[in-house]
């Protein structure tokens, strides 16, 4: 069982990797791989087959997954950011 510092619905900030600094809400946790899907972050393109609903097929964009070690709760991130600003100001 995955014991994580985040859960579905939390607002998070990406603290590391190619999407560093982006914010979003957690849509899904993937416990088997220790990853999470974050709204609007790590967008990937999916090619969809032809179906009755879309006879031409299509390319849709959806969220990819990010390792949970690269995510931090937005409230904790803001608190640490403020603390660092106060220390550097004095």
C-alpha positions in Angstrom: 0.0 0.0 0.0 1.3 3.4 -1.0 1.8 5.9 1.9 1.9 9.3 0.2 2.1 12.9 1.3 -0.6 13.8 -1.3 -4.0 12.6 -2.2 -6.6 13.0 -4.9 -8.0 16.6 -5.0 -5.0 18.3 -3.4 -3.5 21.4 -5.0 0.2 20.7 -5.7 3.3 22.3 -7.2 5.9 20.5 -9.3 9.2 21.0 -7.6 11.5 19.2 -9.9 11.8 18.0 -13.5 10.9 19.5 -16.9 7.5 20.8 -15.5 9.1 22.6 -12.5 6.9 25.4 -11.1 3.6 24.3 -12.7 0.6 24.0 -10.4 -2.6 21.9 -10.5 -5.0 19.6 -8.8 -4.3 15.9 -8.5 -6.8 14.0 -10.7 -5.5 10.4 -9.9 -2.9 8.6 -7.9 -1.2 5.5 -9.5 0.0 3.6 -6.4 1.6 0.7 -8.3 4.1 3.1 -10.0 4.3 5.9 -7.3 3.0 8.4 -9.8 0.1 10.9 -10.0 -1.8 12.7 -12.8 -1.9 16.5 -12.2 -4.5 18.7 -14.0 -2.8 20.6 -16.9 0.7 19.3 -16.2 2.7 16.8 -18.4 0.3 16.9 -21.3 0.7 14.0 -23.8 -1.0 13.3 -27.1 -3.1 10.2 -27.5 -4.0 8.9 -31.0 -7.6 7.5 -31.0 -8.8 4.9 -33.4 -11.7 5.5 -35.8 -15.1 4.8 -34.1 -18.7 5.5 -34.7 -18.5 8.7 -32.5 -15.4 10.0 -34.4 -15.3 8.4 -37.9 -12.0 10.2 -38.7 -10.2 9.2 -35.5 -8.6 12.0 -33.6 -5.6 13.1 -31.5 -6.5 14.1 -28.0 -4.4 15.7 -25.4 -4.5 14.5 -21.8 -2.4 14.5 -18.6 0.6 12.2 -18.3 1.9 11.0 -14.9 4.5 12.5 -12.6 6.4 10.8 -9.9 5.1 11.8 -6.5 8.5 12.7 -5.2 8.5 15.6 -7.6 5.2 17.0 -6.1 4.7 19.2 -3.1 1.5 20.5 -1.5 0.8 24.1 -2.6 0.2 25.2 1.0 3.5 23.8 2.2 5.3 25.3 -0.9 3.9 28.7 -0.2 4.8 28.6 3.5 8.4 27.6 2.7 8.7 30.3 0.0 7.5 32.9 2.5 10.0 31.7 5.2 12.9 31.9 2.7 11.9 35.4 1.7 11.8 36.6 5.3 15.3 35.1 6.0 16.9 36.7 3.0 15.2 40.1 3.8 16.9 40.3 7.2 
